[in-house]
Amino acid sequence: MTRFEVSFPSESFKIAAHLYIPDTYHAGQKLPAVVVVHPFGGVKEQTAGLYAEYLSTQDFVTLPFDRRYQGASDGTPRQLEDPFGAAEDIKSAVTFLSLQEQVDPKRIGILGICAGGGYVLFGASTDLRIKAVATVSGVDLGAFVRTIPKPTLDGILKDAGDARIQFAKSGEVKYLPIVPQLNEVTDQTTNLMAEGAEYYLTSRGCHPNSINRTAVWSYDRMAIYDSFAQLENISPRPILLIAGSKADTLLYSQKAFGLAKEPKELYVVEGSTHIDLYDRHAPQTFPRLTEFFKQKL
């Protein structure tokens, strides 16, 4: 495949992306395409890029991108997590692909990993141009944040409001870590957070644009967000939900499966955790993803 550095507009933001074109492409051909959406705290060069590169070897044009405020894309403050903005970036990515000479605009699908999995369900619920939806280790980030004990979450939300005022006064941004530092991981740390630290903070998955922090007022956006708010609207377009049997986050894929209408599939990778499917066990998902997108696009 050939990878191109590209960008596209999303509202007032310039979104940085990689466009993968299969080596089998020939002039005049119109190929199916897949938008790939990265996890919370991630960038396009990590697991999203791994999946995009693989799918491009299967004759799909693919487009992983950095969401607004993240990676090489525009947005201030940096590392603000904006679920509603993510939905707009997804729709803008579909528009960009629809205009590419290599792409059949009637055969565009979408794949999201972790929080990106929740975002693709949310975005696709009102974007009928998306013809097939797949998630890997999908998470409803809003529901995840709302599992934080209320006194703790209330404290974070108070800090978020204070941080907004401070930013307006001075431009200073208050940040919180996404995963613990490696030397902070203990027996009490959840598997998700411990494995997240091992992925993002070591050579396994680290990238200079993925710096393990989020603006504190990301939380007042995440806390009111619901990935599954209109999930039933995706039908009759197909949904494939992939999760590891040992993943802390399997419950989100199970909930999405319960709420979605047909056609839908929950594909569980035995022995895999949430982070395993970012890289080490990703190849176990490849055949099913390939079959799904080839059949549905």
TATA-V684016 format. One record per pair of residues at least 6 apart in sequence whose ideal C-beta (glycine too) atoms are under 8 Angstrom apart, sorted by sequence separation. I is the first residue (numbers start at 1). GAP is how many residues later the second one is. D is the distance in Angstrom with one decimal. If there is no record, write none. Layout:
i=I gap=GAP d=D
i=I gap=GAP d=D
//
This chain:
i=8 gap=6 d=7.8
i=9 gap=6 d=7.2
i=25 gap=6 d=6.4
i=38 gap=6 d=5.8
i=42 gap=6 d=6.6
i=56 gap=6 d=4.9
i=66 gap=6 d=5.4
i=67 gap=6 d=6.5
i=68 gap=6 d=6.5
i=69 gap=6 d=3.4
i=97 gap=6 d=5.1
i=99 gap=6 d=7.9
i=112 gap=6 d=7.1
i=124 gap=6 d=4.4
i=166 gap=6 d=5.4
i=167 gap=6 d=5.8
i=198 gap=6 d=6.7
i=199 gap=6 d=4.1
i=200 gap=6 d=6.1
i=243 gap=6 d=6.9
i=244 gap=6 d=6.8
i=7 gap=7 d=5.4
i=8 gap=7 d=5.4
i=39 gap=7 d=7.8
i=55 gap=7 d=5.0
i=66 gap=7 d=4.1
i=68 gap=7 d=4.3
i=69 gap=7 d=7.5
i=98 gap=7 d=3.8
i=112 gap=7 d=5.6
i=123 gap=7 d=7.3
i=146 gap=7 d=7.3
i=243 gap=7 d=4.8
i=257 gap=7 d=6.0
i=269 gap=7 d=7.8
i=277 gap=7 d=7.8
i=7 gap=8 d=6.1
i=36 gap=8 d=7.7
i=38 gap=8 d=6.6
i=39 gap=8 d=6.7
i=44 gap=8 d=7.8
i=65 gap=8 d=7.2
i=69 gap=8 d=7.0
i=97 gap=8 d=7.3
i=112 gap=8 d=3.5
i=145 gap=8 d=7.1
i=148 gap=8 d=7.2
i=166 gap=8 d=6.8
i=185 gap=8 d=7.5
i=269 gap=8 d=6.5
i=277 gap=8 d=6.2
i=7 gap=9 d=5.4
i=8 gap=9 d=6.5
i=22 gap=9 d=6.9
i=38 gap=9 d=7.0
i=39 gap=9 d=7.7
i=53 gap=9 d=7.6
i=69 gap=9 d=6.1
i=70 gap=9 d=6.7
i=111 gap=9 d=6.9
i=112 gap=9 d=7.5
i=124 gap=9 d=4.7
i=180 gap=9 d=6.3
i=185 gap=9 d=4.9
i=243 gap=9 d=7.8
i=257 gap=9 d=4.3
i=272 gap=9 d=4.4
i=7 gap=10 d=6.4
i=38 gap=10 d=3.9
i=52 gap=10 d=3.9
i=69 gap=10 d=6.3
i=98 gap=10 d=6.8
i=110 gap=10 d=4.6
i=120 gap=10 d=7.9
i=163 gap=10 d=7.2
i=200 gap=10 d=6.2
i=243 gap=10 d=4.0
i=271 gap=10 d=7.8
i=5 gap=11 d=7.7
i=6 gap=11 d=5.1
i=37 gap=11 d=6.7
i=51 gap=11 d=7.9
i=52 gap=11 d=7.2
i=69 gap=11 d=4.1
i=97 gap=11 d=5.6
i=163 gap=11 d=4.2
i=201 gap=11 d=6.5
i=242 gap=11 d=7.4
i=243 gap=11 d=7.9
i=6 gap=12 d=7.1
i=36 gap=12 d=4.7
i=52 gap=12 d=4.3
i=68 gap=12 d=8.0
i=69 gap=12 d=7.5
i=121 gap=12 d=6.5
i=162 gap=12 d=7.9
i=185 gap=12 d=5.6
i=200 gap=12 d=5.8
i=241 gap=12 d=4.3
i=254 gap=12 d=6.8
i=269 gap=12 d=6.1
i=272 gap=12 d=6.8
i=5 gap=13 d=6.6
i=6 gap=13 d=4.7
i=36 gap=13 d=7.8
i=51 gap=13 d=7.6
i=69 gap=13 d=6.4
i=110 gap=13 d=7.4
i=120 gap=13 d=5.7
i=180 gap=13 d=5.9
i=184 gap=13 d=7.9
i=253 gap=13 d=6.0
i=4 gap=14 d=7.0
i=68 gap=14 d=6.4
i=94 gap=14 d=5.7
i=110 gap=14 d=6.1
i=120 gap=14 d=7.8
i=121 gap=14 d=6.8
i=179 gap=14 d=5.5
i=180 gap=14 d=7.8
i=3 gap=15 d=5.3
i=4 gap=15 d=4.5
i=36 gap=15 d=5.5
i=49 gap=15 d=5.3
i=67 gap=15 d=7.5
i=120 gap=15 d=6.3
i=159 gap=15 d=6.8
i=182 gap=15 d=5.3
i=241 gap=15 d=5.6
i=269 gap=15 d=5.1
i=3 gap=16 d=7.2
i=4 gap=16 d=7.9
i=36 gap=16 d=4.4
i=48 gap=16 d=4.0
i=69 gap=16 d=7.6
i=94 gap=16 d=7.6
i=181 gap=16 d=6.8
i=182 gap=16 d=7.2
i=241 gap=16 d=5.6
i=269 gap=16 d=6.4
i=3 gap=17 d=5.3
i=4 gap=17 d=7.1
i=68 gap=17 d=5.0
i=118 gap=17 d=7.7
i=121 gap=17 d=7.2
i=179 gap=17 d=3.9
i=180 gap=17 d=5.5
i=239 gap=17 d=7.6
i=2 gap=18 d=7.3
i=3 gap=18 d=8.0
i=34 gap=18 d=7.5
i=67 gap=18 d=7.1
i=68 gap=18 d=7.7
i=117 gap=18 d=3.3
i=178 gap=18 d=7.3
i=179 gap=18 d=4.5
i=250 gap=18 d=7.4
i=267 gap=18 d=7.6
i=1 gap=19 d=5.0
i=2 gap=19 d=4.9
i=36 gap=19 d=7.6
i=67 gap=19 d=5.1
i=116 gap=19 d=7.9
i=117 gap=19 d=6.4
i=182 gap=19 d=5.6
i=241 gap=19 d=8.0
i=1 gap=20 d=6.3
i=44 gap=20 d=4.1
i=90 gap=20 d=6.8
i=110 gap=20 d=5.2
i=117 gap=20 d=6.6
i=118 gap=20 d=5.8
i=156 gap=20 d=7.6
i=181 gap=20 d=6.9
i=182 gap=20 d=7.4
i=1 gap=21 d=5.5
i=2 gap=21 d=7.1
i=34 gap=21 d=5.5
i=44 gap=21 d=5.7
i=68 gap=21 d=5.8
i=108 gap=21 d=6.1
i=109 gap=21 d=6.7
i=117 gap=21 d=2.6
i=118 gap=21 d=5.5
i=179 gap=21 d=5.8
i=239 gap=21 d=5.2
i=267 gap=21 d=5.4
i=1 gap=22 d=5.7
i=44 gap=22 d=5.3
i=67 gap=22 d=5.2
i=108 gap=22 d=6.2
i=109 gap=22 d=5.9
i=110 gap=22 d=7.5
i=112 gap=22 d=7.7
i=113 gap=22 d=7.5
i=114 gap=22 d=7.9
i=116 gap=22 d=8.0
i=117 gap=22 d=6.2
i=118 gap=22 d=4.7
i=178 gap=22 d=7.6
i=179 gap=22 d=7.0
i=43 gap=23 d=5.4
i=108 gap=23 d=6.1
i=109 gap=23 d=3.9
i=110 gap=23 d=5.5
i=111 gap=23 d=4.7
i=112 gap=23 d=5.3
i=113 gap=23 d=4.8
i=114 gap=23 d=5.3
i=118 gap=23 d=5.6
i=241 gap=23 d=7.3
i=243 gap=23 d=7.4
i=245 gap=23 d=5.1
i=65 gap=24 d=6.9
i=105 gap=24 d=7.2
i=107 gap=24 d=6.3
i=109 gap=24 d=6.9
i=110 gap=24 d=7.2
i=111 gap=24 d=7.2
i=112 gap=24 d=7.5
i=113 gap=24 d=6.0
i=114 gap=24 d=7.1
i=115 gap=24 d=5.3
i=118 gap=24 d=7.8
i=239 gap=24 d=7.3
i=240 gap=24 d=7.8
i=241 gap=24 d=6.9
i=243 gap=24 d=7.8
i=244 gap=24 d=7.3
i=245 gap=24 d=6.7
i=106 gap=25 d=7.2
i=109 gap=25 d=7.0
i=111 gap=25 d=7.0
i=113 gap=25 d=7.7
i=114 gap=25 d=5.3
i=227 gap=25 d=7.9
i=231 gap=25 d=6.3
i=235 gap=25 d=6.9
i=236 gap=25 d=7.7
i=238 gap=25 d=4.4
i=239 gap=25 d=4.6
i=240 gap=25 d=5.1
i=241 gap=25 d=4.9
i=242 gap=25 d=4.8
i=243 gap=25 d=6.0
i=244 gap=25 d=5.1
i=245 gap=25 d=4.9
i=246 gap=25 d=6.4
i=247 gap=25 d=6.9
i=248 gap=25 d=7.5
i=249 gap=25 d=4.9
i=18 gap=26 d=5.8
i=34 gap=26 d=5.1
i=36 gap=26 d=5.8
i=38 gap=26 d=6.6
i=45 gap=26 d=7.8
i=112 gap=26 d=6.5
i=115 gap=26 d=4.5
i=234 gap=26 d=6.6
i=235 gap=26 d=3.5
i=236 gap=26 d=7.5
i=238 gap=26 d=7.0
i=239 gap=26 d=7.2
i=241 gap=26 d=6.9
i=242 gap=26 d=7.9
i=243 gap=26 d=7.2
i=245 gap=26 d=6.2
i=246 gap=26 d=6.2
i=247 gap=26 d=5.3
i=248 gap=26 d=5.8
i=17 gap=27 d=6.7
i=18 gap=27 d=8.0
i=32 gap=27 d=7.7
i=33 gap=27 d=6.2
i=34 gap=27 d=7.6
i=35 gap=27 d=7.7
i=36 gap=27 d=6.7
i=37 gap=27 d=7.6
i=38 gap=27 d=8.0
i=43 gap=27 d=6.3
i=44 gap=27 d=6.3
i=228 gap=27 d=6.9
i=232 gap=27 d=6.6
i=234 gap=27 d=7.6
i=235 gap=27 d=6.3
i=236 gap=27 d=6.9
i=238 gap=27 d=7.7
i=240 gap=27 d=6.4
i=242 gap=27 d=6.7
i=244 gap=27 d=7.4
i=245 gap=27 d=6.4
i=246 gap=27 d=4.7
i=247 gap=27 d=4.0
i=265 gap=27 d=7.8
i=16 gap=28 d=7.4
i=31 gap=28 d=6.3
i=32 gap=28 d=5.5
i=33 gap=28 d=4.0
i=34 gap=28 d=5.1
i=35 gap=28 d=5.1
i=36 gap=28 d=4.1
i=37 gap=28 d=7.7
i=38 gap=28 d=7.3
i=43 gap=28 d=3.8
i=65 gap=28 d=5.7
i=228 gap=28 d=6.0
i=231 gap=28 d=4.8
i=232 gap=28 d=6.8
i=235 gap=28 d=7.5
i=244 gap=28 d=3.1
i=31 gap=29 d=6.6
i=32 gap=29 d=7.3
i=33 gap=29 d=6.8
i=34 gap=29 d=7.4
i=35 gap=29 d=7.9
i=36 gap=29 d=7.9
i=38 gap=29 d=7.2
i=43 gap=29 d=7.7
i=90 gap=29 d=6.3
i=227 gap=29 d=7.6
i=231 gap=29 d=5.3
i=232 gap=29 d=5.2
i=235 gap=29 d=7.8
i=244 gap=29 d=5.1
i=247 gap=29 d=7.9
i=31 gap=30 d=5.1
i=33 gap=30 d=6.8
i=35 gap=30 d=7.6
i=37 gap=30 d=7.6
i=63 gap=30 d=5.7
i=86 gap=30 d=7.9
i=90 gap=30 d=6.5
i=244 gap=30 d=6.2
i=246 gap=30 d=7.8
i=247 gap=30 d=7.7
i=18 gap=31 d=6.6
i=98 gap=31 d=6.9
i=228 gap=31 d=5.3
i=243 gap=31 d=7.8
i=20 gap=32 d=5.5
i=38 gap=32 d=7.8
i=83 gap=32 d=7.9
i=87 gap=32 d=6.3
i=91 gap=32 d=6.1
i=244 gap=32 d=5.6
i=20 gap=33 d=6.3
i=63 gap=33 d=7.0
i=86 gap=33 d=4.4
i=90 gap=33 d=3.9
i=94 gap=33 d=6.3
i=179 gap=33 d=6.0
i=244 gap=33 d=5.6
i=18 gap=34 d=6.8
i=22 gap=34 d=5.3
i=63 gap=34 d=5.7
i=81 gap=34 d=7.8
i=90 gap=34 d=7.8
i=178 gap=34 d=5.3
i=243 gap=34 d=7.6
i=20 gap=35 d=7.8
i=21 gap=35 d=7.1
i=22 gap=35 d=7.0
i=24 gap=35 d=5.7
i=83 gap=35 d=7.7
i=87 gap=35 d=5.4
i=94 gap=35 d=5.2
i=177 gap=35 d=5.7
i=178 gap=35 d=6.5
i=242 gap=35 d=7.0
i=20 gap=36 d=3.7
i=22 gap=36 d=7.8
i=25 gap=36 d=7.8
i=61 gap=36 d=6.9
i=83 gap=36 d=6.5
i=86 gap=36 d=7.9
i=87 gap=36 d=4.2
i=91 gap=36 d=5.2
i=94 gap=36 d=6.2
i=177 gap=36 d=5.8
i=178 gap=36 d=5.7
i=22 gap=37 d=5.0
i=86 gap=37 d=7.4
i=90 gap=37 d=7.3
i=176 gap=37 d=6.7
i=244 gap=37 d=7.0
i=22 gap=38 d=7.0
i=175 gap=38 d=4.2
i=176 gap=38 d=5.9
i=22 gap=39 d=7.0
i=61 gap=39 d=6.8
i=83 gap=39 d=7.1
i=175 gap=39 d=6.5
i=21 gap=40 d=6.0
i=175 gap=40 d=6.0
i=176 gap=40 d=5.4
i=20 gap=41 d=6.7
i=40 gap=41 d=6.1
i=61 gap=41 d=5.4
i=174 gap=41 d=7.2
i=175 gap=41 d=6.6
i=19 gap=42 d=7.1
i=20 gap=42 d=4.4
i=61 gap=42 d=5.3
i=173 gap=42 d=5.5
i=174 gap=42 d=4.6
i=19 gap=43 d=7.7
i=20 gap=43 d=7.5
i=176 gap=43 d=7.9
i=242 gap=43 d=5.2
i=19 gap=44 d=5.7
i=18 gap=45 d=7.2
i=17 gap=46 d=5.5
i=18 gap=46 d=5.5
i=242 gap=46 d=6.8
i=17 gap=47 d=6.7
i=18 gap=47 d=7.5
i=242 gap=47 d=7.4
i=17 gap=48 d=3.6
i=240 gap=48 d=7.1
i=16 gap=49 d=6.6
i=17 gap=49 d=7.3
i=37 gap=49 d=7.4
i=240 gap=49 d=7.3
i=3 gap=50 d=7.7
i=15 gap=50 d=5.3
i=16 gap=50 d=4.9
i=15 gap=51 d=6.8
i=1 gap=52 d=6.6
i=15 gap=52 d=7.6
i=163 gap=52 d=7.3
i=240 gap=52 d=4.7
i=15 gap=53 d=6.7
i=37 gap=53 d=6.4
i=163 gap=53 d=4.7
i=164 gap=53 d=5.4
i=163 gap=54 d=5.4
i=238 gap=54 d=7.4
i=1 gap=55 d=4.0
i=13 gap=55 d=4.4
i=16 gap=55 d=6.2
i=35 gap=55 d=6.4
i=191 gap=55 d=7.8
i=192 gap=55 d=7.9
i=1 gap=56 d=6.1
i=16 gap=56 d=3.6
i=55 gap=56 d=7.6
i=160 gap=56 d=5.1
i=161 gap=56 d=7.6
i=192 gap=56 d=4.3
i=6 gap=57 d=7.9
i=8 gap=57 d=7.8
i=16 gap=57 d=4.7
i=159 gap=57 d=5.2
i=160 gap=57 d=3.9
i=191 gap=57 d=5.5
i=192 gap=57 d=6.6
i=10 gap=58 d=6.4
i=15 gap=58 d=4.8
i=35 gap=58 d=4.6
i=83 gap=58 d=6.2
i=160 gap=58 d=7.9
i=190 gap=58 d=6.0
i=238 gap=58 d=4.9
i=14 gap=59 d=6.7
i=15 gap=59 d=7.3
i=35 gap=59 d=6.2
i=83 gap=59 d=6.8
i=160 gap=59 d=5.4
i=161 gap=59 d=7.3
i=13 gap=60 d=6.4
i=14 gap=60 d=4.5
i=51 gap=60 d=6.1
i=81 gap=60 d=7.5
i=156 gap=60 d=6.8
i=160 gap=60 d=4.4
i=13 gap=61 d=4.4
i=12 gap=62 d=7.9
i=13 gap=62 d=5.7
i=35 gap=62 d=6.6
i=51 gap=62 d=6.9
i=157 gap=62 d=6.3
i=156 gap=63 d=4.9
i=157 gap=63 d=5.5
i=33 gap=64 d=4.8
i=48 gap=65 d=6.1
i=47 gap=66 d=5.4
i=153 gap=66 d=7.5
i=157 gap=66 d=6.8
i=33 gap=67 d=7.5
i=48 gap=68 d=7.0
i=33 gap=69 d=7.9
i=33 gap=70 d=4.5
i=153 gap=70 d=6.9
i=31 gap=71 d=5.7
i=32 gap=71 d=7.8
i=33 gap=71 d=7.5
i=42 gap=71 d=7.6
i=13 gap=72 d=7.8
i=30 gap=72 d=7.2
i=31 gap=72 d=6.2
i=32 gap=72 d=6.1
i=42 gap=72 d=7.3
i=29 gap=73 d=6.9
i=30 gap=73 d=6.6
i=31 gap=73 d=6.4
i=35 gap=73 d=7.1
i=37 gap=73 d=7.0
i=205 gap=73 d=6.7
i=11 gap=74 d=7.8
i=15 gap=74 d=5.8
i=30 gap=74 d=3.9
i=33 gap=74 d=6.9
i=34 gap=74 d=7.4
i=35 gap=74 d=7.5
i=36 gap=74 d=7.8
i=37 gap=74 d=7.1
i=39 gap=74 d=5.2
i=40 gap=74 d=6.1
i=42 gap=74 d=7.8
i=145 gap=74 d=6.2
i=205 gap=74 d=6.7
i=10 gap=75 d=7.9
i=32 gap=75 d=3.9
i=33 gap=75 d=5.1
i=34 gap=75 d=4.8
i=35 gap=75 d=4.6
i=36 gap=75 d=5.1
i=37 gap=75 d=4.0
i=38 gap=75 d=6.4
i=39 gap=75 d=3.3
i=40 gap=75 d=3.8
i=204 gap=75 d=7.0
i=13 gap=76 d=7.5
i=17 gap=76 d=7.0
i=31 gap=76 d=7.8
i=32 gap=76 d=7.3
i=33 gap=76 d=7.4
i=34 gap=76 d=6.5
i=35 gap=76 d=7.2
i=36 gap=76 d=7.6
i=37 gap=76 d=7.0
i=38 gap=76 d=7.9
i=39 gap=76 d=5.5
i=40 gap=76 d=8.0
i=199 gap=76 d=5.1
i=11 gap=77 d=5.8
i=15 gap=77 d=6.5
i=25 gap=77 d=5.7
i=30 gap=77 d=7.9
i=32 gap=77 d=7.0
i=34 gap=77 d=5.6
i=36 gap=77 d=7.7
i=39 gap=77 d=5.6
i=145 gap=77 d=4.5
i=146 gap=77 d=6.3
i=198 gap=77 d=7.5
i=10 gap=78 d=5.6
i=15 gap=78 d=7.3
i=38 gap=78 d=5.3
i=144 gap=78 d=8.0
i=145 gap=78 d=5.1
i=195 gap=78 d=6.0
i=10 gap=79 d=4.6
i=17 gap=79 d=7.5
i=37 gap=79 d=3.4
i=195 gap=79 d=6.8
i=196 gap=79 d=6.2
i=199 gap=79 d=6.0
i=36 gap=80 d=7.8
i=37 gap=80 d=7.7
i=142 gap=80 d=5.6
i=195 gap=80 d=3.9
i=199 gap=80 d=7.5
i=10 gap=81 d=7.9
i=11 gap=81 d=7.6
i=19 gap=81 d=7.3
i=21 gap=81 d=5.8
i=141 gap=81 d=5.2
i=142 gap=81 d=6.5
i=192 gap=81 d=8.0
i=195 gap=81 d=7.8
i=10 gap=82 d=3.6
i=37 gap=82 d=5.6
i=142 gap=82 d=6.9
i=191 gap=82 d=6.1
i=192 gap=82 d=5.5
i=9 gap=83 d=6.6
i=10 gap=83 d=7.7
i=37 gap=83 d=5.5
i=142 gap=83 d=3.6
i=143 gap=83 d=7.2
i=191 gap=83 d=7.6
i=192 gap=83 d=7.4
i=8 gap=84 d=5.9
i=141 gap=84 d=6.4
i=142 gap=84 d=5.2
i=143 gap=84 d=7.4
i=8 gap=85 d=6.8
i=35 gap=85 d=7.8
i=51 gap=85 d=7.2
i=142 gap=85 d=6.6
i=140 gap=86 d=6.8
i=141 gap=86 d=7.0
i=8 gap=87 d=7.4
i=140 gap=87 d=3.8
i=8 gap=88 d=3.9
i=139 gap=88 d=7.8
i=140 gap=88 d=6.0
i=138 gap=89 d=7.9
i=6 gap=90 d=7.6
i=77 gap=90 d=6.5
i=35 gap=95 d=7.9
i=78 gap=95 d=7.2
i=77 gap=96 d=4.2
i=79 gap=96 d=6.7
i=39 gap=98 d=7.9
i=40 gap=99 d=7.6
i=40 gap=101 d=6.1
i=133 gap=101 d=6.0
i=122 gap=103 d=7.8
i=138 gap=103 d=6.2
i=122 gap=104 d=7.8
i=125 gap=104 d=7.3
i=126 gap=104 d=6.7
i=133 gap=104 d=6.7
i=135 gap=104 d=7.9
i=138 gap=104 d=8.0
i=122 gap=105 d=5.0
i=125 gap=105 d=4.0
i=132 gap=105 d=6.3
i=133 gap=105 d=7.2
i=134 gap=105 d=7.5
i=135 gap=105 d=7.4
i=137 gap=105 d=7.5
i=138 gap=105 d=6.9
i=144 gap=105 d=7.9
i=121 gap=106 d=5.3
i=122 gap=106 d=7.8
i=125 gap=106 d=6.2
i=131 gap=106 d=5.9
i=132 gap=106 d=5.2
i=133 gap=106 d=4.9
i=134 gap=106 d=4.3
i=135 gap=106 d=5.2
i=136 gap=106 d=4.8
i=137 gap=106 d=5.9
i=121 gap=107 d=6.6
i=122 gap=107 d=6.9
i=126 gap=107 d=6.8
i=130 gap=107 d=7.0
i=132 gap=107 d=8.0
i=133 gap=107 d=7.3
i=134 gap=107 d=7.7
i=135 gap=107 d=6.5
i=136 gap=107 d=7.6
i=137 gap=107 d=6.8
i=119 gap=108 d=7.0
i=122 gap=108 d=7.7
i=125 gap=108 d=4.4
i=132 gap=108 d=7.7
i=134 gap=108 d=6.9
i=144 gap=108 d=7.7
i=118 gap=109 d=3.3
i=125 gap=109 d=5.6
i=128 gap=109 d=7.8
i=143 gap=109 d=7.0
i=117 gap=110 d=7.9
i=118 gap=110 d=7.9
i=121 gap=110 d=5.8
i=124 gap=110 d=5.4
i=137 gap=110 d=6.1
i=139 gap=110 d=5.1
i=138 gap=111 d=7.5
i=137 gap=112 d=6.0
i=140 gap=112 d=5.3
i=121 gap=113 d=7.0
i=124 gap=113 d=7.2
i=139 gap=113 d=5.1
i=138 gap=114 d=5.7
i=138 gap=115 d=5.4
i=140 gap=115 d=7.4
i=137 gap=116 d=8.0
i=140 gap=116 d=7.7
i=121 gap=118 d=7.5
i=135 gap=118 d=6.9
i=138 gap=118 d=6.5
i=135 gap=121 d=7.4
i=117 gap=124 d=7.9
i=79 gap=132 d=7.0
i=81 gap=133 d=5.2
i=79 gap=134 d=5.4
i=80 gap=134 d=7.2
i=81 gap=134 d=7.5
i=118 gap=134 d=7.3
i=79 gap=135 d=5.2
i=80 gap=135 d=4.4
i=114 gap=135 d=7.7
i=117 gap=135 d=7.9
i=121 gap=135 d=6.4
i=79 gap=136 d=5.6
i=82 gap=136 d=7.3
i=117 gap=136 d=7.9
i=41 gap=137 d=4.2
i=72 gap=137 d=6.3
i=78 gap=137 d=7.5
i=80 gap=137 d=7.2
i=81 gap=137 d=3.8
i=84 gap=137 d=7.0
i=137 gap=137 d=4.7
i=40 gap=138 d=6.7
i=41 gap=138 d=7.3
i=71 gap=138 d=4.4
i=77 gap=138 d=5.0
i=80 gap=138 d=5.6
i=83 gap=138 d=6.1
i=137 gap=138 d=7.7
i=70 gap=139 d=7.6
i=71 gap=139 d=7.4
i=79 gap=139 d=7.8
i=82 gap=139 d=5.6
i=83 gap=139 d=6.2
i=81 gap=140 d=6.8
i=137 gap=140 d=4.9
i=80 gap=141 d=7.9
i=81 gap=141 d=6.2
i=84 gap=141 d=7.0
i=136 gap=141 d=5.2
i=137 gap=141 d=7.3
i=83 gap=142 d=4.0
i=66 gap=143 d=7.3
i=83 gap=144 d=7.8
i=69 gap=146 d=7.8
i=136 gap=146 d=7.8
i=136 gap=149 d=6.0
i=136 gap=153 d=8.0
i=41 gap=155 d=7.8
i=134 gap=155 d=6.1
i=42 gap=158 d=7.8
i=47 gap=158 d=7.2
i=134 gap=158 d=6.1
i=41 gap=159 d=6.5
i=46 gap=159 d=5.4
i=134 gap=159 d=7.2
i=114 gap=160 d=7.3
i=132 gap=160 d=6.8
i=46 gap=161 d=5.7
i=132 gap=161 d=6.2
i=45 gap=162 d=5.0
i=43 gap=164 d=5.5
i=45 gap=164 d=7.2
i=46 gap=164 d=6.4
i=113 gap=164 d=7.6
i=114 gap=164 d=7.9
i=132 gap=164 d=3.8
i=113 gap=165 d=6.9
i=131 gap=165 d=6.6
i=132 gap=165 d=5.7
i=43 gap=166 d=4.6
i=131 gap=166 d=5.9
i=43 gap=167 d=4.8
i=42 gap=168 d=5.7
i=41 gap=169 d=6.2
i=41 gap=171 d=6.5
i=41 gap=173 d=6.9
i=40 gap=174 d=7.6
i=111 gap=178 d=7.1
i=109 gap=184 d=5.3
i=109 gap=187 d=6.7
i=109 gap=188 d=5.2
i=108 gap=189 d=7.4
i=107 gap=190 d=4.2
i=50 gap=228 d=7.6
i=54 gap=228 d=7.7
i=50 gap=229 d=6.2
i=47 gap=231 d=4.0
i=51 gap=231 d=6.8
i=46 gap=232 d=7.3
i=47 gap=232 d=6.2
i=50 gap=232 d=6.0
i=54 gap=232 d=5.6
i=58 gap=232 d=4.8
i=60 gap=233 d=6.3
i=55 gap=234 d=7.0
i=47 gap=235 d=7.2
i=55 gap=235 d=7.3
i=58 gap=235 d=7.8
i=58 gap=236 d=7.3
i=60 gap=237 d=7.8
i=51 gap=238 d=7.6
i=55 gap=238 d=7.0
i=39 gap=239 d=7.6
i=34 gap=259 d=6.2
i=32 gap=261 d=6.7
i=32 gap=262 d=7.9
i=34 gap=263 d=7.9
i=32 gap=265 d=3.8
//
